[in-house]
C-alpha cells in the first residue's frame, strides 16, 4: 500500500505563495472607544475620519430653493389680500359688482312694478333710473358691466335673479350694432369672480368657453382674484404714466372701428345661440325681456341695421323688441362718441324710454 505523505507546510512553499496567503488574510478590526470601526490610517483625502461630515452642496441648494419658493408664496398671498381688500374697493366697476346681489333683492321686494336694466356702458350712461321711475311709475335699478354683451348678460341675470328665485316684472337690455350676436369677447376674470359659480362651469364650457386655455383661465380666476383682474392691475400701474390713458382711449376707438367693419363683413357667419338661450331661459322663468336698439349719431336714418333673424329670435320666445335707433331730439352735441350720451342726452333718452313703457308694464 502506498504511503500517504503529509502536505508540505506553508513555510515550505515558494515565496510567492506566502505573499498571496498574507494578502488574503484580513487584518484584525479595531474599534474606537465609541464603538465605531477605526482605521489605522487617515482617509484618502487626508481628512480626520472622527470629524463630522460637511453638508452636501445639493442640500444647501434645496434649502435655498425652498426659501425662494416660500418668499414667492408669501408675496402672492400678500398681493391677493391687497387685491381683494384694496383694489376691489378702489375700482368703481369691481366694487359695484359686489353690491349687485343685495340690490337685486332690494329691487325684487320694492313696491309696484319692478324694472331691471342689464347691460353695458350704453345703459350706464344712457338711463337715469330716478327720472325713469318718475315717468313710468315703477321701481328700477341698473346692473351693468362695461364692455359686456348678451353672453355675459345671461350669466348676470342667472346669478342675480333666477338662481335666488327673484323675478322682476321686466328686464330691459339696450344694445347697439351686433351686440346680440355670438362671438363677443367675455371678460373671464370678471365672469368667474362675480357671475358664475363652480356648478355653472359645465354649462359655461359647453356654450361660452369652448377651448382649453380659456377654460383653465376661468377656473383659476374663480379662486385667484389677482389673476382674475391682472389686466386691471396692469392698466392701473401703466395709468400712472403721463399720456397712457389718452393712448388707450385712442387704441380702443381704433379697435372698435375695426371690429365694426369686421362684423359688417358679409363673409362672417352670424349666429345667435346666446340670445336664443337667454330668451328661452327667461320664458321658462316667466321673466319678460325688452331689447332696445340704442340710438347713435344720425338724426334721420338708423346708423346700423338690426337683422330680421335677431328680431325673430326675440319674438319667437314672446319677448319684445323696441326700435329707438333714431331719436330726432338727440343732436351730435348730446354724444361723447358714436354711441355714448352726455348727461343732457341721457335725460332725453330716459324721458323717451319711460314714455314708451308707461302703461305697458
C-alpha positions as CSV (number, residue, x, y, z in Angstrom):
1,X,0.0,0.0,0.0
2,X,1.4,3.4,-0.9
3,X,2.2,5.6,2.0
4,X,0.4,8.8,2.5
5,X,2.6,11.9,2.5
6,X,2.0,14.8,4.8
7,X,1.2,18.0,2.8
8,X,4.0,20.5,3.0
9,X,3.7,23.3,5.4
10,X,3.0,26.8,4.3
11,X,6.5,27.8,5.3
12,X,8.0,25.3,2.8
13,X,6.0,26.7,-0.1
14,X,7.6,29.1,-2.5
15,X,7.8,32.8,-1.6
16,X,5.0,33.9,-3.9
17,X,2.5,31.5,-2.3
18,X,3.4,33.0,1.1
19,X,2.8,36.5,-0.2
20,X,-0.7,35.5,-1.5
21,X,-1.6,33.9,1.7
22,X,-0.5,37.0,3.6
23,X,-2.6,39.3,1.3
24,X,-5.7,37.1,1.7
25,X,-5.6,37.1,5.5
26,X,-7.7,40.0,6.9
27,X,-6.2,42.2,9.4
28,X,-7.9,42.4,12.8
29,X,-10.6,45.0,13.2
30,X,-10.2,47.5,16.0
31,X,-13.0,49.6,17.5
32,X,-12.8,53.1,18.7
33,X,-14.0,54.0,22.2
34,X,-17.4,54.9,20.9
35,X,-17.8,51.5,19.2
36,X,-17.2,52.7,15.6
37,X,-14.8,51.0,13.4
38,X,-11.5,52.8,13.1
39,X,-8.7,52.6,10.6
40,X,-5.0,52.7,11.4
41,X,-4.7,55.2,8.6
42,X,-6.2,58.5,7.7
43,X,-8.8,58.8,4.9
44,X,-7.6,59.1,1.4
45,X,-8.1,62.8,1.2
46,X,-6.2,63.4,4.4
47,X,-9.3,64.4,6.5
48,X,-9.9,63.2,10.0
49,X,-12.5,60.5,10.0
50,X,-13.5,61.4,13.5
51,X,-14.7,64.9,12.4
52,X,-18.4,65.2,11.3
53,X,-19.2,65.2,7.6
54,X,-19.8,68.5,5.8
55,X,-23.4,69.0,4.4
56,X,-23.5,68.3,0.7
57,X,-23.8,71.1,-1.7
58,X,-27.2,69.7,-3.0
59,X,-28.7,70.1,0.5
60,X,-27.7,73.8,0.6
61,X,-29.3,74.3,-2.9
62,X,-32.5,72.6,-1.8
63,X,-32.8,74.9,1.2
64,X,-32.2,77.9,-0.9
65,X,-34.9,77.0,-3.4
66,X,-37.3,76.3,-0.5
67,X,-36.7,79.7,0.8
68,X,-37.2,81.3,-2.6
69,X,-40.5,79.4,-3.1
70,X,-41.7,80.3,0.4
71,X,-41.0,84.0,-0.2
72,X,-42.8,83.8,-3.5
73,X,-45.9,82.2,-2.0
74,X,-45.9,84.8,0.8
75,X,-45.7,87.6,-1.8
76,X,-48.6,86.2,-3.8
77,X,-50.7,85.8,-0.7
78,X,-50.0,89.4,0.3
79,X,-50.9,90.6,-3.2
80,X,-54.1,88.6,-3.1
81,X,-55.1,90.3,0.1
82,X,-54.3,93.7,-1.3
83,X,-56.3,92.9,-4.5
84,X,-59.4,91.7,-2.6
85,X,-59.4,94.4,0.1
86,X,-58.0,97.4,-1.7
87,X,-58.3,97.1,-5.5
88,X,-61.8,95.7,-5.4
89,X,-63.0,98.6,-3.2
90,X,-61.0,101.2,-5.2
91,X,-62.4,100.1,-8.5
92,X,-65.8,101.5,-9.4
93,X,-66.5,98.6,-11.7
94,X,-65.4,95.8,-9.3
95,X,-66.9,97.4,-6.1
96,X,-70.4,97.7,-7.6
97,X,-70.4,94.0,-8.7
98,X,-70.3,93.0,-5.1
99,X,-73.4,95.1,-4.3
100,X,-75.5,93.6,-7.1
101,X,-76.9,90.6,-5.2
102,X,-78.2,92.8,-2.4
103,X,-79.5,95.4,-4.9
104,X,-81.3,92.7,-6.8
105,X,-83.0,91.5,-3.6
106,X,-84.0,95.1,-2.8
107,X,-85.5,95.6,-6.2
108,X,-87.4,92.3,-6.1
109,X,-89.0,93.4,-2.8
110,X,-89.7,97.0,-3.9
111,X,-93.4,98.1,-4.2
112,X,-95.2,98.3,-7.6
113,X,-93.7,97.2,-10.9
114,X,-90.0,96.5,-10.9
115,X,-87.7,97.0,-13.9
116,X,-84.1,95.8,-14.0
117,X,-81.7,97.4,-16.6
118,X,-79.0,94.9,-17.5
119,X,-76.3,95.9,-20.0
120,X,-73.0,97.8,-20.6
121,X,-71.9,101.4,-20.7
122,X,-74.7,102.2,-23.1
123,X,-77.2,101.6,-20.3
124,X,-75.0,103.1,-17.6
125,X,-74.6,106.4,-19.5
126,X,-78.0,106.3,-21.2
127,X,-80.5,105.7,-18.4
128,X,-81.3,107.8,-15.4
129,X,-83.2,105.4,-13.1
130,X,-84.6,108.2,-10.9
131,X,-86.1,110.0,-13.9
132,X,-87.3,106.8,-15.4
133,X,-89.1,105.8,-12.1
134,X,-90.9,109.1,-12.0
135,X,-92.1,108.9,-15.7
136,X,-93.0,105.2,-15.8
137,X,-94.2,105.0,-12.1
138,X,-92.0,101.9,-11.4
139,X,-89.1,100.8,-9.2
140,X,-85.8,100.2,-11.1
141,X,-82.1,99.7,-10.8
142,X,-79.0,99.3,-13.1
143,X,-76.9,96.1,-13.3
144,X,-74.2,96.9,-15.8
145,X,-70.7,95.7,-16.8
146,X,-68.6,97.7,-19.2
147,X,-67.9,96.0,-22.5
148,X,-70.3,93.2,-21.8
149,X,-72.7,91.6,-24.3
150,X,-75.5,89.1,-24.4
151,X,-73.3,86.1,-23.5
152,X,-72.4,87.9,-20.2
153,X,-75.9,89.3,-19.6
154,X,-77.2,85.7,-19.5
155,X,-75.0,84.9,-16.5
156,X,-75.6,88.2,-14.8
157,X,-79.3,87.6,-14.8
158,X,-78.9,83.9,-13.9
159,X,-76.8,84.8,-10.8
160,X,-78.7,87.9,-9.7
161,X,-82.3,86.9,-10.3
162,X,-83.0,83.4,-11.4
163,X,-80.8,81.4,-9.1
164,X,-82.1,83.2,-6.0
165,X,-85.7,83.0,-7.4
166,X,-86.1,86.7,-7.8
167,X,-88.4,87.8,-10.6
168,X,-88.6,91.4,-11.7
169,X,-91.5,92.4,-13.8
170,X,-89.3,93.4,-16.7
171,X,-85.6,93.2,-17.7
172,X,-84.5,95.9,-20.2
173,X,-81.3,95.5,-22.3
174,X,-80.1,98.2,-24.6
175,X,-77.9,97.0,-27.5
176,X,-76.0,98.5,-30.4
177,X,-74.9,97.1,-33.8
178,X,-74.4,93.3,-33.4
179,X,-74.4,93.3,-29.6
180,X,-77.0,90.4,-29.6
181,X,-75.0,88.1,-31.9
182,X,-72.5,85.4,-31.0
183,X,-68.7,85.8,-31.0
184,X,-68.4,88.6,-28.4
185,X,-65.4,88.6,-26.1
186,X,-66.1,87.6,-22.5
187,X,-64.0,89.1,-19.7
188,X,-63.3,85.7,-18.0
189,X,-61.9,87.1,-14.7
190,X,-65.0,89.2,-14.1
191,X,-67.3,86.4,-15.1
192,X,-65.5,83.9,-12.8
193,X,-65.3,86.2,-9.7
194,X,-68.8,87.7,-9.8
195,X,-71.3,86.0,-12.1
196,X,-70.7,82.2,-12.3
197,X,-70.1,79.5,-9.7
198,X,-68.4,76.1,-10.0
199,X,-71.8,74.4,-10.6
200,X,-72.1,76.6,-13.7
201,X,-68.8,75.6,-15.2
202,X,-70.1,72.7,-17.3
203,X,-72.7,74.9,-19.0
204,X,-70.2,77.7,-19.5
205,X,-67.8,75.2,-21.1
206,X,-70.5,73.9,-23.3
207,X,-71.9,77.2,-24.6
208,X,-69.5,80.1,-24.0
209,X,-65.9,78.9,-23.3
210,X,-65.2,76.0,-25.5
211,X,-61.4,76.0,-25.7
212,X,-59.0,74.6,-23.2
213,X,-56.9,77.7,-22.4
214,X,-59.8,80.0,-21.6
215,X,-61.4,77.2,-19.5
216,X,-58.2,77.0,-17.4
217,X,-58.3,80.8,-17.1
218,X,-61.9,80.7,-15.9
219,X,-61.1,78.1,-13.3
220,X,-58.0,79.9,-12.0
221,X,-59.8,83.2,-11.9
222,X,-62.6,81.7,-9.7
223,X,-60.2,81.2,-6.8
224,X,-57.4,83.6,-7.6
225,X,-58.6,87.3,-7.6
226,X,-55.2,88.7,-8.5
227,X,-55.0,86.6,-11.6
228,X,-58.6,87.4,-12.5
229,X,-58.1,91.1,-12.5
230,X,-54.4,91.2,-13.7
231,X,-55.3,93.3,-16.7
232,X,-56.9,95.9,-14.5
233,X,-53.8,95.9,-12.3
234,X,-51.7,96.4,-15.3
235,X,-53.9,99.3,-16.5
236,X,-53.8,101.0,-13.1
237,X,-50.0,100.7,-13.0
238,X,-49.5,102.0,-16.5
239,X,-52.1,104.7,-15.9
240,X,-49.5,106.5,-13.8
241,X,-47.5,107.1,-17.0
242,X,-48.4,110.5,-18.5
243,X,-50.4,110.2,-21.7
244,X,-51.2,106.4,-21.2
245,X,-54.9,106.9,-20.7
246,X,-55.2,109.1,-23.8
247,X,-53.3,106.4,-25.8
248,X,-55.5,103.6,-24.6
249,X,-58.7,105.6,-25.4
250,X,-57.4,106.2,-28.9
251,X,-56.5,102.5,-29.4
252,X,-59.9,101.5,-28.1
253,X,-61.5,103.7,-30.7
254,X,-59.4,102.2,-33.5
255,X,-60.2,98.6,-32.3
256,X,-63.9,99.5,-32.1
257,X,-63.9,100.8,-35.7
258,X,-62.0,97.7,-36.9
259,X,-64.4,95.3,-35.1
260,X,-67.4,97.2,-36.5
261,X,-66.1,96.7,-40.1
262,X,-65.4,93.0,-39.4
263,X,-68.9,92.5,-38.0
264,X,-70.4,94.1,-41.1
265,X,-68.3,91.9,-43.5
266,X,-70.7,89.7,-45.5
267,X,-68.5,86.6,-45.3
268,X,-68.7,86.4,-41.5
269,X,-71.1,83.7,-40.4
270,X,-73.6,85.1,-37.9
271,X,-75.2,83.0,-35.1
272,X,-77.4,83.9,-32.1
273,X,-77.2,81.0,-29.8
274,X,-76.6,83.1,-26.7
275,X,-79.6,85.3,-27.5
276,X,-81.8,82.2,-28.0
277,X,-80.6,80.6,-24.8
278,X,-81.3,83.8,-22.8
279,X,-84.8,84.2,-24.3
280,X,-85.7,80.6,-23.7
281,X,-84.5,80.7,-20.2
282,X,-86.4,83.9,-19.4
283,X,-89.6,82.4,-20.9
284,X,-89.1,79.3,-18.6
285,X,-88.7,81.6,-15.6
286,X,-91.6,83.8,-16.5
287,X,-89.4,86.9,-16.9
288,X,-90.4,89.3,-19.7
289,X,-87.4,90.8,-21.6
290,X,-87.3,94.0,-23.6
291,X,-84.4,94.5,-26.1
292,X,-84.0,98.2,-27.1
293,X,-82.0,99.2,-30.2
294,X,-80.0,102.1,-28.9
295,X,-79.8,105.4,-30.8
296,X,-76.5,106.6,-32.3
297,X,-75.5,109.8,-34.1
298,X,-77.7,110.3,-37.0
299,X,-81.0,112.3,-36.8
300,X,-82.9,111.0,-39.8
301,X,-81.9,107.3,-40.5
302,X,-80.6,104.4,-38.5
303,X,-76.8,104.2,-38.3
304,X,-77.0,100.4,-38.2
305,X,-79.3,97.5,-39.2
306,X,-81.0,95.0,-36.9
307,X,-81.3,91.7,-38.8
308,X,-84.7,90.2,-39.1
309,X,-83.3,87.0,-37.7
310,X,-82.4,88.8,-34.4
311,X,-85.9,90.1,-34.0
312,X,-87.4,86.7,-34.9
313,X,-85.5,85.0,-32.0
314,X,-86.8,87.6,-29.6
315,X,-90.4,87.5,-30.7
316,X,-90.4,83.7,-31.0
317,X,-89.9,83.5,-27.3
318,X,-92.7,86.1,-26.6
319,X,-90.3,88.9,-25.6
320,X,-90.3,92.4,-27.0
321,X,-88.1,94.5,-29.3
322,X,-88.2,98.3,-29.3
323,X,-86.5,100.3,-32.1
324,X,-85.1,103.5,-30.8
325,X,-82.2,103.8,-33.3
326,X,-83.4,107.2,-34.4
327,X,-84.3,109.8,-31.8
328,X,-84.5,113.2,-33.5
329,X,-84.2,115.1,-30.2
330,X,-80.7,113.7,-29.8
331,X,-78.2,116.0,-31.6
332,X,-74.4,115.5,-32.1
333,X,-73.7,117.6,-29.1
334,X,-75.6,115.0,-26.9
335,X,-72.9,112.3,-27.7
336,X,-69.5,111.9,-26.2
337,X,-68.6,109.5,-29.1
338,X,-70.6,107.4,-31.6
339,X,-73.0,106.0,-29.1
340,X,-72.4,107.2,-25.5
341,X,-74.6,110.0,-24.3
342,X,-73.8,113.2,-22.3
343,X,-75.9,113.9,-19.2
344,X,-78.2,116.0,-21.3
345,X,-78.6,113.2,-23.9
346,X,-79.3,110.8,-21.1
347,X,-82.2,112.9,-19.9
348,X,-83.7,113.0,-23.4
349,X,-83.3,109.2,-23.9
350,X,-84.6,108.3,-20.5
351,X,-87.7,110.5,-21.0
352,X,-88.4,108.9,-24.3
353,X,-87.9,105.3,-23.0
354,X,-90.1,106.0,-19.9
355,X,-92.9,107.3,-22.1
356,X,-92.7,104.3,-24.3
357,X,-93.0,101.9,-21.4
358,X,-95.6,103.9,-19.3
359,X,-98.8,101.9,-19.1
360,X,-97.3,98.9,-20.9
361,X,-95.8,97.1,-18.0
